[in-house]
């Protein structure tokens, strides 16, 4: 990957490491470039990031997006792709990253296989995670810089979910603003607790059925298990949720059908025209992309 910068009058006299701050690099990426990449000023390789630059100097940063992810031949449902990112419709039963040595059946392994088949040289940087049994759209940046740009603020990406919950909501629409933290003594379970991190979930009832409700959910924060924990806190856990639904196994619909991303708006485009991409789920369950919507 390569980034270029022409030093302006305002940046003149600064050290290289300070001048490149306008590129909004993460600390991790800057370290990767310094130690494993290449920095040049006017074509001359620079090894000292404290070197001063002058107006008009051309700074070029290059680095490799190579990784040690094992490619796997796993079919992918790709709903959108450009030079900067890939949007994958993740099915149920798949996790995003390997959690154990030797696991090669994750989404990043599948993307690595997709790149290998098409000889695409790019990074694999999921912007966020979906639970194993949550279906929906996952944005994968093709560079560490793209990942940083999209993940530095949660509101960079608008994500909307459909969820099937137990019972009927008292309010047809509302906001849950309750902090979430790990449950004491558990390595997998989370709960609403006052010393947790702030978590905000908006919901709207789309339909009511015998014993169930269909909700449209928008997350304003991105805590682990946020939808599952907030719905359980209200007394309306997700249908088929083995972890947070006490009635799991009692006439429950499989959780594979209980939650999924239904709509996604991503403001990042490789063309640099400032417009975003919106991808949404059709009534038939498929996905389609709509370019150029803000």
Secondary structure, 3 states (H helix, E strand, C coil): CEEEEECCCCCCCCEHHHHHHHHCCCHHHHHHHHHHCEEEECCEECCCCCCECCCCCEEEEECCCCCCCCCCCCCCCEEEECCCEEEEEECCCCCCCCCCCCCCCCHHHHHHHHHHHHCCCCCCEECCCCCCCCEEEEEEECCHHHHHHHHCCHHHEEEEEEEEEECCCCCCEEEEECCEEECCCCCCCEEECCCCECCEEEEEEEEEECCEEEEEEEECCCCCCHHHHHHHHCCCCECCCCCCCCCCCCCCCCHHHCEEEEEEEECCCCCCCCCEEEEEECCCCCEEEEEEEC
